[in-house]
Structures are given as C-alpha cells and as structure tokens.
Amino acid sequence: MARMHTKKKGKSSSRKPMLDAATPSGMPKEEIERLIVSYAKGGMPPELIGETLKKKHKVMYIRKDTGRRLMDILKENKLEGPLPPDMLQLVREAVNVREHLASNSRDVHNRIRLGRIESKIWRLGKYYMRTGKLQKGWRYDPKEAELLIKGKA
C-alpha cells in the first residue's frame, strides 16, 4: 500500500525476522495467557505486553506459542479497550498536538501535522466501521478524544 502523505511507494512484503521454528519458548500456553491477562489488568497496552513477554519471558511469538493472537486473548477475557490500539495511539498523538497548539497558536508545522494525524484517524475509522470493530456511525470528536485519553492517563 502506498504512503498517505508522501510520494513514496512504501515497502511491500515485509516479513518477520527468521527464527528457528522448532524452538518454542518452553512456557506452557496457559502460563503465557495468564501473564497476558495479568499485564492487561495492570493497565499495560497490548504493544507493551508483547514487548515485556519478549524481553522478560523470552516468548518471541505469542501466536506460535499459544495458537492465538494477543488481541484474541484480550478479547476473550473482555480486556480490549474502547478503540483498537493503533487508533488509540493516533488519538493520543492528536490530543497532544492539540494541547501544544492551544499554547502555541502560530505553530504552522504542527497545525499541518494535526491535519495529517486526524486524516489517518478518519481513514482508520472507516476501515474499523467496515470490519465491525467500531459501531456504525462512529465519529472522531476531539473533545471526546481528550476525555478518553486524559481519563486513561
């Protein structure tokens, strides 16, 4: 897929690094799932859960060891957030840029950056509504986004 805000074409067919397929982490599947649930209940986002499992527990690929994806495990235990993680990160970025622009109103570069971030949010919103991860008619509202992010922080 092409890049949104540049004239570059992007990188196709990226792959995960090669690891020895015959060496699972050695941890039982139930233990990995228990760790994922405990980290999620502690307020850790999914991307940090995956990083922590890699660094502390030497679980390289959660899907290979458990047979399911991280988000599927979180969904099964009703621990997913109100928004998908990638969209939540973009919303967090937009809230931070809006906060910056409130005190630096003449910062043209970040005003342009905010437009780009919000266009990515709208584009992802359409995709997630189409796939059923967001309810139909969902709209990005900067004031609601700020309440959502500040409530989490």
TORKERO-819550 format. One record per atom (N, C-alpha, C, O): residue in one letter; y, z, x. Coordinates in pm, whole numbers, plus 50000, padded with zeros to 5 digits. Example, Ala and Ser with C-alpha at 12.3 -4.5 7.8 and 13.67 -1.06 7.14 Angstrom:
<vobas>
VOBA  r     c2     c3     c1
VOBA  A  49431  50780  51319
VOBA  A  49550  50780  51230
VOBA  A  49670  50780  51320
VOBA  A  49668  50846  51424
VOBA  S  49775  50708  51285
VOBA  S  49894  50714  51367
VOBA  S  50003  50787  51290
VOBA  S  50114  50804  51341
</vobas>
This chain:
<vobas>
VOBA  r     c2     c3     c1
VOBA  M  49882  50000  50084
VOBA  M  50000  50000  50000
VOBA  M  50124  50000  50088
VOBA  M  50125  50064  50193
VOBA  A  50225  49931  50047
VOBA  A  50348  49921  50125
VOBA  A  50428  50050  50118
VOBA  A  50409  50132  50028
VOBA  R  50516  50068  50213
VOBA  R  50604  50184  50214
VOBA  R  50711  50166  50108
VOBA  R  50749  50054  50075
VOBA  M  50760  50278  50053
VOBA  M  50857  50268  49945
VOBA  M  50998  50233  49992
VOBA  M  51061  50145  49934
VOBA  H  51047  50300  50095
VOBA  H  51188  50288  50128
VOBA  H  51213  50226  50265
VOBA  H  51319  50245  50323
VOBA  T  51117  50153  50316
VOBA  T  51136  50079  50439
VOBA  T  51078  49940  50418
VOBA  T  51013  49913  50317
VOBA  K  51101  49855  50515
VOBA  K  51047  49719  50503
VOBA  K  50913  49705  50574
VOBA  K  50861  49595  50588
VOBA  K  50859  49817  50618
VOBA  K  50731  49814  50689
VOBA  K  50616  49803  50590
VOBA  K  50632  49833  50472
VOBA  K  50501  49759  50640
VOBA  K  50388  49736  50552
VOBA  K  50292  49854  50541
VOBA  K  50206  49855  50453
VOBA  G  50305  49953  50627
VOBA  G  50214  50067  50618
VOBA  G  50088  50044  50697
VOBA  G  50070  49939  50759
VOBA  K  50001  50140  50695
VOBA  K  49876  50133  50772
VOBA  K  49760  50131  50674
VOBA  K  49746  50222  50591
VOBA  S  49679  50031  50683
VOBA  S  49567  50022  50590
VOBA  S  49441  50075  50653
VOBA  S  49428  50081  50775
VOBA  S  49349  50113  50571
VOBA  S  49214  50157  50606
VOBA  S  49212  50266  50711
VOBA  S  49137  50257  50809
VOBA  S  49293  50369  50692
VOBA  S  49286  50481  50785
VOBA  S  49159  50560  50755
VOBA  S  49116  50569  50640
VOBA  R  49100  50617  50858
VOBA  R  48973  50688  50842
VOBA  R  48984  50827  50903
VOBA  R  49069  50853  50988
VOBA  K  48895  50914  50858
VOBA  K  48887  51047  50917
VOBA  K  48831  51036  51058
VOBA  K  48757  50942  51087
VOBA  P  48863  51131  51146
VOBA  P  48806  51125  51280
VOBA  P  48655  51139  51277
VOBA  P  48599  51207  51190
VOBA  M  48590  51075  51370
VOBA  M  48444  51077  51375
VOBA  M  48396  51215  51418
VOBA  M  48437  51267  51522
VOBA  L  48310  51272  51340
VOBA  L  48246  51398  51375
VOBA  L  48096  51377  51364
VOBA  L  48050  51286  51295
VOBA  D  48023  51459  51431
VOBA  D  47878  51448  51424
VOBA  D  47833  51481  51283
VOBA  D  47848  51595  51239
VOBA  A  47780  51385  51213
VOBA  A  47743  51403  51072
VOBA  A  47629  51503  51055
VOBA  A  47611  51557  50946
VOBA  A  47554  51528  51160
VOBA  A  47439  51616  51148
VOBA  A  47474  51763  51171
VOBA  A  47385  51848  51166
VOBA  T  47602  51795  51195
VOBA  T  47637  51935  51224
VOBA  T  47725  51993  51114
VOBA  T  47848  51988  51125
VOBA  P  47667  52048  51010
VOBA  P  47747  52119  50912
VOBA  P  47798  52251  50971
VOBA  P  47758  52289  51081
VOBA  S  47885  52318  50900
VOBA  S  47949  52437  50955
VOBA  S  47852  52553  50977
VOBA  S  47877  52639  51061
VOBA  G  47742  52556  50905
VOBA  G  47647  52666  50918
VOBA  G  47670  52776  50816
VOBA  G  47585  52864  50800
VOBA  M  47782  52773  50748
VOBA  M  47810  52872  50644
VOBA  M  47744  52828  50514
VOBA  M  47738  52708  50485
VOBA  P  47695  52924  50436
VOBA  P  47640  52886  50305
VOBA  P  47750  52834  50212
VOBA  P  47867  52872  50222
VOBA  K  47709  52747  50123
VOBA  K  47801  52684  50029
VOBA  K  47875  52789  49945
VOBA  K  47995  52776  49922
VOBA  E  47804  52892  49901
VOBA  E  47864  52996  49816
VOBA  E  47970  53074  49892
VOBA  E  48072  53113  49834
VOBA  E  47949  53095  50020
VOBA  E  48046  53169  50103
VOBA  E  48175  53089  50118
VOBA  E  48285  53145  50112
VOBA  I  48162  52958  50138
VOBA  I  48281  52873  50150
VOBA  I  48360  52875  50020
VOBA  I  48483  52886  50022
VOBA  E  48290  52864  49908
VOBA  E  48358  52866  49778
VOBA  E  48424  53001  49753
VOBA  E  48534  53007  49698
VOBA  R  48359  53110  49794
VOBA  R  48418  53243  49778
VOBA  R  48546  53256  49860
VOBA  R  48644  53315  49814
VOBA  L  48545  53202  49982
VOBA  L  48665  53205  50066
VOBA  L  48778  53124  50004
VOBA  L  48893  53168  50005
VOBA  I  48746  53006  49950
VOBA  I  48847  52921  49887
VOBA  I  48912  52995  49771
VOBA  I  49034  52995  49757
VOBA  V  48830  53057  49686
VOBA  V  48882  53129  49569
VOBA  V  48967  53248  49612
VOBA  V  49073  53272  49554
VOBA  S  48922  53322  49713
VOBA  S  48999  53439  49756
VOBA  S  49133  53398  49818
VOBA  S  49234  53464  49794
VOBA  Y  49135  53289  49896
VOBA  Y  49260  53242  49953
VOBA  Y  49355  53193  49843
VOBA  Y  49475  53217  49849
VOBA  A  49299  53124  49743
VOBA  A  49383  53074  49635
VOBA  A  49441  53189  49551
VOBA  A  49557  53183  49509
VOBA  K  49362  53292  49528
VOBA  K  49412  53408  49453
VOBA  K  49520  53481  49533
VOBA  K  49606  53547  49475
VOBA  G  49514  53470  49665
VOBA  G  49615  53530  49751
VOBA  G  49745  53450  49754
VOBA  G  49840  53490  49821
VOBA  G  49749  53337  49684
VOBA  G  49871  53258  49675
VOBA  G  49882  53148  49779
VOBA  G  49990  53092  49798
VOBA  M  49774  53117  49847
VOBA  M  49777  53014  49951
VOBA  M  49763  52876  49887
VOBA  M  49675  52855  49804
VOBA  P  49849  52780  49924
VOBA  P  49836  52644  49869
VOBA  P  49712  52574  49925
VOBA  P  49660  52613  50030
VOBA  P  49663  52470  49855
VOBA  P  49540  52403  49896
VOBA  P  49542  52349  50039
VOBA  P  49440  52356  50108
VOBA  E  49656  52295  50083
VOBA  E  49658  52239  50219
VOBA  E  49642  52347  50324
VOBA  E  49582  52323  50429
VOBA  L  49694  52467  50299
VOBA  L  49677  52577  50394
VOBA  L  49535  52634  50387
VOBA  L  49482  52682  50487
VOBA  I  49475  52630  50269
VOBA  I  49336  52676  50256
VOBA  I  49245  52589  50344
VOBA  I  49161  52642  50417
VOBA  G  49263  52458  50337
VOBA  G  49183  52367  50418
VOBA  G  49205  52390  50567
VOBA  G  49110  52390  50645
VOBA  E  49332  52410  50606
VOBA  E  49362  52435  50747
VOBA  E  49300  52565  50795
VOBA  E  49243  52571  50905
VOBA  T  49310  52670  50713
VOBA  T  49254  52800  50750
VOBA  T  49102  52793  50765
VOBA  T  49045  52850  50858
VOBA  L  49037  52722  50673
VOBA  L  48892  52708  50683
VOBA  L  48853  52634  50810
VOBA  L  48751  52665  50872
VOBA  K  48934  52535  50850
VOBA  K  48903  52462  50973
VOBA  K  48922  52550  51096
VOBA  K  48837  52553  51184
VOBA  K  49033  52620  51101
VOBA  K  49066  52695  51223
VOBA  K  48989  52826  51236
VOBA  K  48935  52855  51342
VOBA  K  48982  52903  51128
VOBA  K  48918  53035  51137
VOBA  K  48768  53030  51120
VOBA  K  48694  53102  51187
VOBA  H  48721  52945  51028
VOBA  H  48580  52949  50990
VOBA  H  48502  52826  51036
VOBA  H  48382  52817  51010
VOBA  K  48568  52733  51103
VOBA  K  48503  52613  51158
VOBA  K  48435  52528  51052
VOBA  K  48331  52466  51077
VOBA  V  48495  52524  50932
VOBA  V  48447  52435  50825
VOBA  V  48531  52309  50833
VOBA  V  48645  52307  50786
VOBA  M  48477  52203  50892
VOBA  M  48555  52083  50916
VOBA  M  48580  52003  50787
VOBA  M  48694  51967  50757
VOBA  Y  48475  51977  50713
VOBA  Y  48488  51901  50589
VOBA  Y  48430  51982  50475
VOBA  Y  48309  52003  50468
VOBA  I  48516  52028  50387
VOBA  I  48473  52110  50274
VOBA  I  48378  52031  50185
VOBA  I  48277  52084  50139
VOBA  R  48412  51906  50161
VOBA  R  48331  51824  50071
VOBA  R  48190  51803  50127
VOBA  R  48093  51800  50052
VOBA  K  48180  51787  50258
VOBA  K  48049  51765  50319
VOBA  K  47964  51891  50310
VOBA  K  47842  51883  50290
VOBA  D  48026  52007  50326
VOBA  D  47951  52132  50327
VOBA  D  47919  52185  50187
VOBA  D  47813  52246  50167
VOBA  T  48008  52163  50090
VOBA  T  47986  52217  49956
VOBA  T  47939  52113  49856
VOBA  T  47881  52148  49753
VOBA  G  47963  51988  49886
VOBA  G  47928  51883  49791
VOBA  G  48037  51858  49689
VOBA  G  48022  51771  49602
VOBA  R  48148  51933  49697
VOBA  R  48260  51915  49605
VOBA  R  48391  51921  49682
VOBA  R  48397  51973  49793
VOBA  R  48496  51868  49621
VOBA  R  48627  51873  49683
VOBA  R  48692  52009  49661
VOBA  R  48654  52084  49571
VOBA  L  48789  52040  49745
VOBA  L  48862  52166  49735
VOBA  L  48928  52181  49599
VOBA  L  48918  52287  49537
VOBA  M  48995  52075  49552
VOBA  M  49065  52083  49424
VOBA  M  48967  52098  49307
VOBA  M  49001  52160  49206
VOBA  D  48847  52044  49320
VOBA  D  48747  52061  49215
VOBA  D  48702  52206  49206
VOBA  D  48680  52258  49096
VOBA  I  48688  52271  49321
VOBA  I  48652  52413  49323
VOBA  I  48763  52497  49262
VOBA  I  48736  52589  49185
VOBA  L  48888  52465  49295
VOBA  L  49001  52539  49239
VOBA  L  49012  52517  49088
VOBA  L  49041  52609  49012
VOBA  K  48988  52392  49044
VOBA  K  48995  52362  48901
VOBA  K  48887  52435  48823
VOBA  K  48910  52483  48712
VOBA  E  48768  52442  48881
VOBA  E  48656  52510  48816
VOBA  E  48687  52659  48796
VOBA  E  48647  52719  48696
VOBA  N  48759  52718  48891
VOBA  N  48795  52860  48883
VOBA  N  48932  52882  48820
VOBA  N  48984  52994  48823
VOBA  K  48991  52776  48763
VOBA  K  49121  52781  48695
VOBA  K  49231  52836  48787
VOBA  K  49308  52923  48748
VOBA  L  49235  52783  48908
VOBA  L  49333  52829  49006
VOBA  L  49428  52718  49051
VOBA  L  49505  52738  49145
VOBA  E  49425  52600  48985
VOBA  E  49518  52496  49025
VOBA  E  49656  52528  48969
VOBA  E  49669  52600  48870
VOBA  G  49757  52474  49031
VOBA  G  49895  52504  48993
VOBA  G  49941  52422  48874
VOBA  G  49864  52343  48819
VOBA  P  50067  52441  48833
VOBA  P  50120  52364  48721
VOBA  P  50139  52217  48754
VOBA  P  50137  52131  48665
VOBA  L  50159  52187  48883
VOBA  L  50173  52050  48928
VOBA  L  50073  52023  49040
VOBA  L  50031  52117  49108
VOBA  P  50035  51898  49060
VOBA  P  49949  51865  49174
VOBA  P  50021  51902  49305
VOBA  P  50143  51898  49310
VOBA  P  49945  51936  49410
VOBA  P  50007  51986  49533
VOBA  P  50106  51891  49600
VOBA  P  50209  51936  49651
VOBA  D  50077  51760  49600
VOBA  D  50169  51667  49665
VOBA  D  50301  51657  49589
VOBA  D  50408  51646  49649
VOBA  M  50293  51662  49457
VOBA  M  50415  51657  49376
VOBA  M  50493  51787  49392
VOBA  M  50616  51786  49397
VOBA  L  50422  51899  49398
VOBA  L  50488  52028  49416
VOBA  L  50566  52032  49547
VOBA  L  50676  52088  49553
VOBA  Q  50510  51972  49651
VOBA  Q  50579  51967  49780
VOBA  Q  50706  51883  49771
VOBA  Q  50809  51920  49827
VOBA  L  50700  51770  49701
VOBA  L  50819  51686  49683
VOBA  L  50924  51758  49599
VOBA  L  51043  51748  49629
VOBA  V  50881  51830  49496
VOBA  V  50975  51905  49412
VOBA  V  51043  52014  49495
VOBA  V  51163  52037  49483
VOBA  R  50964  52080  49580
VOBA  R  51020  52184  49668
VOBA  R  51127  52124  49761
VOBA  R  51232  52184  49782
VOBA  E  51098  52005  49815
VOBA  E  51194  51936  49901
VOBA  E  51321  51902  49825
VOBA  E  51431  51922  49876
VOBA  A  51306  51850  49703
VOBA  A  51422  51813  49622
VOBA  A  51508  51935  49590
VOBA  A  51631  51927  49594
VOBA  V  51445  52046  49559
VOBA  V  51520  52169  49529
VOBA  V  51598  52213  49652
VOBA  V  51714  52254  49641
VOBA  N  51537  52206  49770
VOBA  N  51605  52246  49893
VOBA  N  51723  52154  49923
VOBA  N  51828  52202  49966
VOBA  V  51707  52024  49903
VOBA  V  51817  51930  49929
VOBA  V  51929  51953  49828
VOBA  V  52047  51947  49864
VOBA  R  51895  51978  49701
VOBA  R  51999  52008  49601
VOBA  R  52077  52134  49637
VOBA  R  52199  52139  49622
VOBA  E  52005  52233  49685
VOBA  E  52069  52357  49728
VOBA  E  52166  52331  49844
VOBA  E  52275  52386  49848
VOBA  H  52124  52247  49937
VOBA  H  52209  52210  50050
VOBA  H  52332  52135  50003
VOBA  H  52443  52160  50050
VOBA  L  52313  52042  49908
VOBA  L  52425  51961  49859
VOBA  L  52525  52043  49778
VOBA  L  52641  52005  49766
VOBA  A  52480  52155  49722
VOBA  A  52572  52240  49647
VOBA  A  52680  52298  49738
VOBA  A  52794  52314  49696
VOBA  S  52644  52328  49862
VOBA  S  52742  52383  49955
VOBA  S  52800  52278  50048
VOBA  S  52903  52302  50113
VOBA  N  52737  52161  50057
VOBA  N  52785  52052  50144
VOBA  N  52797  51924  50061
VOBA  N  52716  51833  50077
VOBA  S  52895  51919  49975
VOBA  S  52902  51811  49877
VOBA  S  52934  51675  49939
VOBA  S  52912  51573  49875
VOBA  R  52984  51672  50062
VOBA  R  53021  51544  50123
VOBA  R  52911  51487  50211
VOBA  R  52932  51387  50280
VOBA  D  52796  51548  50211
VOBA  D  52684  51503  50294
VOBA  D  52616  51383  50228
VOBA  D  52525  51397  50147
VOBA  V  52663  51265  50266
VOBA  V  52617  51142  50202
VOBA  V  52470  51112  50236
VOBA  V  52395  51064  50151
VOBA  H  52430  51140  50359
VOBA  H  52294  51107  50400
VOBA  H  52191  51186  50320
VOBA  H  52089  51130  50280
VOBA  N  52217  51313  50296
VOBA  N  52123  51390  50218
VOBA  N  52131  51358  50070
VOBA  N  52034  51379  49997
VOBA  R  52244  51307  50024
VOBA  R  52251  51261  49885
VOBA  R  52159  51141  49866
VOBA  R  52089  51131  49766
VOBA  I  52159  51051  49963
VOBA  I  52069  50935  49960
VOBA  I  51924  50982  49970
VOBA  I  51837  50932  49899
VOBA  R  51899  51078  50057
VOBA  R  51764  51133  50075
VOBA  R  51713  51194  49944
VOBA  R  51596  51179  49909
VOBA  L  51803  51263  49873
VOBA  L  51764  51323  49744
VOBA  L  51721  51215  49646
VOBA  L  51624  51233  49573
VOBA  G  51794  51105  49643
VOBA  G  51756  50995  49554
VOBA  G  51618  50941  49586
VOBA  G  51541  50908  49496
VOBA  R  51587  50931  49714
VOBA  R  51456  50882  49755
VOBA  R  51345  50980  49717
VOBA  R  51239  50940  49669
VOBA  I  51371  51107  49739
VOBA  I  51271  51209  49705
VOBA  I  51245  51208  49555
VOBA  I  51130  51214  49511
VOBA  E  51353  51202  49477
VOBA  E  51335  51205  49331
VOBA  E  51268  51078  49280
VOBA  E  51194  51083  49182
VOBA  S  51292  50964  49344
VOBA  S  51223  50843  49300
VOBA  S  51072  50855  49328
VOBA  S  50991  50803  49252
VOBA  K  51035  50922  49438
VOBA  K  50893  50945  49464
VOBA  K  50833  51038  49360
VOBA  K  50719  51020  49317
VOBA  I  50912  51139  49318
VOBA  I  50864  51231  49214
VOBA  I  50841  51156  49083
VOBA  I  50739  51175  49018
VOBA  W  50935  51070  49045
VOBA  W  50920  50993  48921
VOBA  W  50800  50900  48929
VOBA  W  50724  50885  48833
VOBA  R  50783  50837  49045
VOBA  R  50670  50744  49062
VOBA  R  50537  50819  49055
VOBA  R  50442  50772  48991
VOBA  L  50529  50935  49120
VOBA  L  50407  51015  49113
VOBA  L  50384  51066  48972
VOBA  L  50270  51075  48926
VOBA  G  50493  51101  48903
VOBA  G  50481  51150  48766
VOBA  G  50417  51046  48675
VOBA  G  50332  51079  48593
VOBA  K  50459  50921  48691
VOBA  K  50398  50813  48610
VOBA  K  50249  50803  48639
VOBA  K  50167  50788  48548
VOBA  Y  50215  50810  48768
VOBA  Y  50074  50800  48807
VOBA  Y  49993  50915  48749
VOBA  Y  49886  50893  48693
VOBA  Y  50044  51038  48761
VOBA  Y  49969  51154  48714
VOBA  Y  49962  51159  48561
VOBA  Y  49865  51212  48507
VOBA  M  50062  51106  48491
VOBA  M  50051  51097  48345
VOBA  M  49945  50994  48307
VOBA  M  49868  51015  48213
VOBA  R  49941  50884  48380
VOBA  R  49843  50779  48352
VOBA  R  49701  50827  48377
VOBA  R  49609  50790  48304
VOBA  T  49682  50910  48481
VOBA  T  49548  50958  48513
VOBA  T  49511  51085  48439
VOBA  T  49397  51130  48446
VOBA  G  49606  51145  48367
VOBA  G  49576  51262  48285
VOBA  G  49594  51395  48355
VOBA  G  49556  51498  48300
VOBA  K  49650  51396  48475
VOBA  K  49672  51523  48545
VOBA  K  49799  51592  48497
VOBA  K  49815  51713  48515
VOBA  L  49890  51516  48437
VOBA  L  50010  51572  48372
VOBA  L  50008  51528  48226
VOBA  L  49956  51421  48193
VOBA  Q  50064  51612  48139
VOBA  Q  50065  51576  47998
VOBA  Q  50159  51458  47973
VOBA  Q  50257  51438  48045
VOBA  K  50129  51381  47872
VOBA  K  50212  51265  47838
VOBA  K  50352  51313  47804
VOBA  K  50370  51415  47739
VOBA  G  50450  51239  47848
VOBA  G  50588  51273  47819
VOBA  G  50648  51374  47917
VOBA  G  50759  51423  47895
VOBA  W  50576  51406  48025
VOBA  W  50631  51497  48125
VOBA  W  50752  51433  48190
VOBA  W  50753  51314  48219
VOBA  R  50856  51513  48211
VOBA  R  50976  51462  48276
VOBA  R  51019  51557  48386
VOBA  R  51005  51679  48373
VOBA  Y  51070  51501  48493
VOBA  Y  51123  51582  48603
VOBA  Y  51262  51628  48565
VOBA  Y  51351  51547  48538
VOBA  D  51282  51759  48563
VOBA  D  51413  51817  48536
VOBA  D  51450  51906  48655
VOBA  D  51377  52001  48684
VOBA  P  51561  51878  48724
VOBA  P  51596  51956  48843
VOBA  P  51613  52106  48816
VOBA  P  51580  52187  48902
VOBA  K  51664  52143  48700
VOBA  K  51683  52286  48670
VOBA  K  51549  52356  48650
VOBA  K  51528  52467  48699
VOBA  E  51458  52291  48577
VOBA  E  51324  52348  48559
VOBA  E  51249  52352  48692
VOBA  E  51174  52446  48719
VOBA  A  51269  52249  48775
VOBA  A  51204  52245  48906
VOBA  A  51250  52362  48992
VOBA  A  51170  52424  49062
VOBA  E  51379  52391  48986
VOBA  E  51431  52503  49065
VOBA  E  51372  52635  49017
VOBA  E  51339  52721  49099
VOBA  L  51359  52652  48886
VOBA  L  51298  52774  48832
VOBA  L  51152  52786  48875
VOBA  L  51105  52894  48909
VOBA  L  51082  52673  48872
VOBA  L  50941  52672  48912
VOBA  L  50925  52711  49059
VOBA  L  50839  52792  49093
VOBA  I  51007  52652  49145
VOBA  I  50996  52676  49289
VOBA  I  51045  52817  49325
VOBA  I  50980  52887  49403
VOBA  K  51156  52858  49269
VOBA  K  51208  52991  49301
VOBA  K  51119  53101  49246
VOBA  K  51114  53210  49301
VOBA  G  51049  53072  49136
VOBA  G  50954  53167  49081
VOBA  G  50834  53185  49173
VOBA  G  50774  53292  49178
VOBA  K  50799  53077  49246
VOBA  K  50685  53082  49338
VOBA  K  50722  53149  49470
VOBA  K  50638  53216  49531
VOBA  A  50847  53132  49514
VOBA  A  50886  53182  49645
VOBA  A  50907  53332  49648
VOBA  A  50941  53387  49753
</vobas>
